[in-house]
Amino acid sequence: MDSTAPAAKSNGLATYFSILMSPTAAFDRLRTMPTWGWAMIATFVLMILSVIISMPEIAKVAHIAQEQALSQMSADRQAVARQSMQSTQGLLPVFAIVGVVIVFWLVWLVSAVVYAIGGALSGAGARFGLAWVVAVNLSVIAVVGALVNAIILALRGPDAISSALDQYTLPSLGMLVHDNVKLATFLNSYNIDYVWLYVVAVIALERTLSLKRPAAIVTVAVYSLIAAGLATAFAR
């Protein structure tokens, strides 16, 4: 689960959380002692906790999406679809948790590929192993944002959810857009937490993958546009 020397294994979790306060020192350590196993476990635990905290609100968002889908069906199809939805309603927590695991694996894979390509094109070298280490450890910032978002959602309660956009609570320019779901989703992809993540990602590419700052900034910018573009494409 950890990439290199056994001596680094006991420090993996501490390094993961130290990214929040001392990212430069943390990614210097990850360059010489690459670890990602404990980071992966901690990410899943904290994200599952976020799902549990905001499950009533997640259920409300899912219900809104279902009603939108049903409104586009004929009466006969609506009856069949509604019955199917009701039969799987109790499985929503399972779907949400499994979805978190699958999504993070995909995010890590895409991140690592983009970071490795950025390293190769900049002359720093295409080191997928270190790029993977960076991607997984950067998740600590994402899960902190997810926890804060979940707590705010829970405090507001499901009655405050009237559209899918209401699930975004962290400050972003998306809060100024209410009549365009695609644009709002794109702007919400650059909320305060993700901007923090992208700034630290530049540091990570500099310290762990040895990219020069301009190359690191371009690589992270490209990745951020890919992530925002995918989120926007699936927004409804």
N, C-alpha and C positions, 0 to 999 in steps of 0.2 A: 504494500500500500504506500510505502515511502520509497523514494527513488534510489537513494544511494546508501551511504554508510550508516550502520546501526546507531552510531553515536548521534546522528541527526534526528532519529525517530522520536526521542523523548522531547525534542524541542518543537516538533511540528505544530502542535496546538498553540503553544505560546507564541510562536512566530506568526501564525494565522491572525490571532487577535492583536498582536503588536502592530500590525499594518494600520490599524485605526489611529494609532498615536505616533508611530515612528516608521512610516513606510519606507524611507530610504534605508534605514538600518535593517529592516525586515527583508527587503529584497536583496540587499547585499548578502545576508545570511543564506537566502534561498539560492543565490548564484553558486555558493560554495557547498551548501548542504540542501539540495533540492528535496523538499518533502511536500506531499499533497494528500496523503491518506487521511490524516486527522482533519485536515481542512475540508475534505469531502464529507466526512461524517458530521462535522460540526455544521456545515452548510445545510445538509439534509435535516438534521435535528431542528435547527432554528427555523427553517422554512416550513416544516411540518407544524411547528408550534404556531407560526403565523397563520397557517391554514386553520388550525383548531380555534384560535382566537377569533378569527373573522368568519367562521363557517356560516352563521346566519346571514351575513351580508353577501357571502359568495353564493349562497342558495338563492338570495333575492336577485342577484345579477343573472344567475342561470335561469331563473323563472322569467325574467324580462326577455332574455334571448329566446326562450322557448315560445313565449307568446308572440314575439315578432315573427318567428318562423311559422307558427300556426296561422297567423293572419294572412299569409301568402298562399295558403292551401285551400282547396275546395272543402266543402262541408264533410264529404265522405272521408277524405284523407285526414282532415282534422280529427275526426273521431278515432281513427286508427292510431294516429300519431300521439294524441293525448293519452290514450290507454298505454302505449309503449313508454311514454315519458313517466307516467305515474308508476309503472311497474319498476322502473329503474331509479326512482327518486331517492330511495333509501341508500343507494350506492354512491350518491354524490360525494360524501367524504372520501370514499375509496378512490373514486376517479380523480378528485382534487389532489390527493396525496401522491398517487401514481403519476399524475400529470406533472407535479413539481419535480419528481425524480427524473422523468424523461426530458422535460424542458431543460433542466440544468445540465444534463449530459450533452444535449444538443448545443446549448450555449457554450459550454466548455470546448467542445469540438470545433465549432465555428471560430471561437476566439483564438484557440491555439493555432488553427490553420492560418488565420489572418496575421497573427503575430509572427509566425514562422516565415510566412511569405514576405512580410515587411522586413524581417531581419535579413532574408536572402537578398532582396532587392537593394537593400541599403549597404550590403557588403559585410554586415555583421555576422552572417552565417544563418542557415536555415536549421535551427535546433528545435525540433518539434517537442522534444522532452521538456526542455526548459520553458517553452511557450505554454505547454500544458500546465506546468507548475504555476506559472504566473496566472493563467486563466482561473484555475481552481482557487488559488489563494485570494485573488481579487474578489471572490464571492462574498467575503466577509462584509464588504461595504454594501453589496446588494441586499444581503439578508438583514442588516441593520435597518436599511430603508424599508424593507418588507415588514419587519416587526413594528416599526413606528406607524407605517400605513395601516397595518392590521389593528393596532391599538386604537388609532383614531376612528377607524371604521366601526369598531366594537363600541366605542363611546357614543358615537352618533346613533347606532342602531340601524336595523334593516329598514325602518320606516323612512330613513333619510335617503334611501336608494330609489331613484326614479328612472335612472338610465344607466347604461354601462359606464358612462363617463364619471359617475359618482363614486366609483371604486378607487379613483385616483385622488389622493388627499395631500400628497406632498407638493410644495410650491413649484409651479412651472408656468410657462406662458400658456399652456393648454387650458388653464383655469379661466382665461379670457375668451375662450372660444366655446360656444354652446350649440351652434347650429350646424357644425360640420364635424362629424365624428372622426373622419379620416385625419383632418388637420389637427384636431384636438389630441388625438392619439399620438400623432407624430411629435407634437410639442411636449406632450407628457413624457415622451421618451427622453427628454432632456430636463427632467425635474432636478431638484437640488441634489438628490442622492446620486443620480447617475452622472451629473456633472462632476461631483466629487470623485466618483469611481473613475471617470475618464482622465481626470487630472492625475490620480494615483497610478493609473495604467501607464501613463507616459513615464512616470518615475520608474515603474516596474520594468518597462522595456529598456530604459537607460541603464538601470543598475543590474538587472538579471540577464538580459539578452544583449547588452552592450550596444544598443542603437544610439546614434547621435540624436540630440533633441529634435531637430527638424524631422528626421525620419520617424522618430517615435510619435511625434504629434500627428503627422500625416497618417501613419498606420492606425492610430487610435481613432482619428477622425473618420477614416474609411470604415472601421469596424462599427463606430457609432451610427453611421448612416445605414449600414446593413441592418443593424438591430432595429433602428427606428423604422426602416422601410418594411421589414418583415412584420413588425407590430402593426403598422398602418395597413398593410395588405390584408391582415386577418380581422381588422376592426369592423364591427357591425353596429 
